[in-house]
Amino acid sequence: MLRAGIVGLPNVGKSTLFNALVANAKADAANFPFCTIEPNVGVVAVPDERLGVLSHLSSSKETVPTRVEFVDIAGLVAGASRGEGLGNQFLANIREVDAIVHVVRCFDDENIIHVSGSVDPQRDIEVINLELALADLAQVDRRIDRVKKLARTSQDAQAELAVLQRLQTLLNDGKSARQAGLEAEDQDLIRSLGLLSLKPIIYAANVSEEDLAGGNDWVDQVRAIAQPDQAQVVVVSAQVESELVDLPAEDRADFLASLGVEEGGLQSLIHATYELLGLQTYFTTGPQETRAWTIRLGTKAPQAAGVIHTDFERGFIRAETVAYQDLVDCGSMTAAKDRGLVRSEGKDYVVQEGDVMLFRFNV
């Protein structure tokens, strides 16, 4: 399951957003720093209208979406890399997630105290990014000391040392490891370090209800910072998300439309996370169950089958495959087969977004 860690300075709307995204979560969104002492975890279904359509076509007894786990991590302050505030706990928790959702305050409200006394997205982002870089630098420095000795006789160690020294230069300048532009093989060499600033990041610009559709100058600042950091930016409003929780599902679209937006923060964050991590969805459907499955872009049919069960991958024979829209247009799998739209794909087939698949395999 995909895990996304929600981070940010105290009082930027982090826990309020988490509570709204995960309606059954119990995070305390009180107006003071460090109100989230332990990381709160909530699992949410990935919204996908295609699931309901397929379930209806197949008259499925059960519909199972794919899921994302959000982790609300304690607020961070300057000095976290040295253990200030709840820094050590913050850094340990963030190591365990696949992607970082960095909530940045882009709204003004005199009733909500800012830990630094004023709204300044650039300063706030720099505080957290610097702490992550400093924590990584300490690890890289220690690893370089060990690898230097091995590099005298080992070519593998020499290759690792070159990558580490490259990272050391960036981190010393307070930049993220993401900006090193490491190739996959280089990342493999230092994967065991679990570098925090190498994790994919999404900046969630938290705005007032009035700025949700058009953004504001603070959002523009966030976008400018995100560009060299290979980061995504999503404009969200914790205020709006909190209001959506109390609305019936049928009224939410109308409420969002009245604000000039098409989707809520949950959908926006999930879409951005999928894009950032290179993920996509395929489906299985039948009378018993319609289910969504998450795989990486470029995954071949046997490995996609393995997401369901390792036996499916091990004994893979073929995958009966039809594009989602083709199946919907035909109205049934039988009609799609009659029109020659259901393909028999082998081991080299690269699964496409929205494929509907039935795997044939030997037990």
Buried (B, 14 or more C-beta within 10 A) or exposed (E): EBBBBBBBBBBBBBBBBBBBBBBEBEBEBEEEBBBBEEBBBBEBBBEBEBBEBBBEBBEBEEBBBBEBBBBBBBBBBBEBBEEBBBBBBBBEBBBEBBBBBBBBBBBEEEEBEBBBEEBBBEEBBBBBBBBBBBBBBEBBEEBBEEBBEEBEEEEEBBBBBBBBEBBBEBBEEBBBBBBBEBEEEBBEBBEEBEBBBBBBBBBBBBBBEEBBBEBBEBBBBBBEBBEEBEBBBBBBBBBBBBBBEEEEEEEBEEBBEEBEBEEBBBBBBBBBBBBBBEBBBBBBBBEEBBBBBBBEBEBBBBBBBBBBEEEBBEBBBBBBBBBBEBBBEBEEBEBBEEEEBBBEBEEEBEBEEBBBBBBEBEE
